[in-house]
């Protein structure tokens, strides 16, 4: 069965000031439990803000390291999930359900990519 990486993209500058609501946490927990019981969720986590991150860049044989936050970036990866589903359509259905647990004032995008095997 194919595996997929879903990268949750957010705009750090436009996340709700109050953060993640208790209701969202409960809905997310219930969905994660359902996905785990269904055997499709292999791993998931949220990521710390870019202010805690670094970018390592390689160009022309040179490496540079830049401290976050990365203000020139509109969308950043705020979390991820690794799913194993029978096909891409099933992965997309789970991804849509994940997005729908958020309140309407959130703007969230999930990029779905199949993991290359071998």
Order of alpha helices (4+ residues) and beta strands (2+ residues): beta-alpha-beta-beta-beta-beta-alpha-beta
